[in-house]
Amino acid sequence: MSNVQLTGTIQRVTLGMGAWTLVTDQGDTYELHRPPADLCTAGLAVRVQGQIRSDIATLAMVGPVLEIKTFSVTQ
């Protein structure tokens, strides 16, 4: 597991059961693991700190799994 700090936009993917993702300013997509409710707003611009969880697999499989530790809205 590695710690990261990223900026980007929250998006909702409707594939399968659906998933919340962070699309970074560089275009990379991370699937959010148990995101806080106040982070789950499509189009929200954020800066997040968290961990890449290589020990977790998901049904959506849209990108590496990111567990959010802290975040701030940047809009």
N, C-alpha and C positions, 0 to 999 in steps of 0.2 A: 504494500500500500504506500502510495506517495502523496505528500501534501502539495496542494496547488493553490494558487490565487489566480482567478480568471475574471474577465469581464465579458458580458454578452447580453443576450436577450432570452427570456423564458418563452418557450413554445410548448404547445400541447400536440402530441402525436396521437392520432386516432387509430393507429395500427393495433389490431387485436383488442386487448382490454384498455389500451391507451396508456400513455406515459407522459410525464413532464420532462422536458429537456432544457438544457442550456446550450444555445448556439453561440459560440464565442465570436468576438470581433474578428478573429482570423478564419471563421467558418467551420470550426470543429464542433461536433455535437457530442454532448454528454447526457446520459440518462440519469435523472435525479433519483436517488434512493431515499424514500420517505421524506420528501420535501416538506418544510413547514407550510401550513395552510396559507399564511400571508405572502408566501413566495409564488403560489400557484395562480398566476395571472398572466395569460398569454400577452406577449408584447412588452412585458416589464423589463426595463433595462437595469441590470444589476452588476455588482462586483461581489464575488463569492470567495470564501476560503473553505477548503474541504479536503477530503481524501479520495483518491481514485481507489475503488474497491475491486481489485482483481479476483477476490474470493467470492464474488456474487455473480450469479447468472440471472437473466430476466427473460420474460416471454417476448417483450418488444425487441430486444437486441438492436437498439438503434445507435449505440455507441458505448464507450466505457462508462461504467457506473460511478457516479460522483455522489458521495455523502457530504452534504453541506454542514459545515460547522458554524460559520457566521456569514451574514450577507448584508449588503446595504443597497438601497435603490439609488440609481445614478441619474434618473430622469429629472 
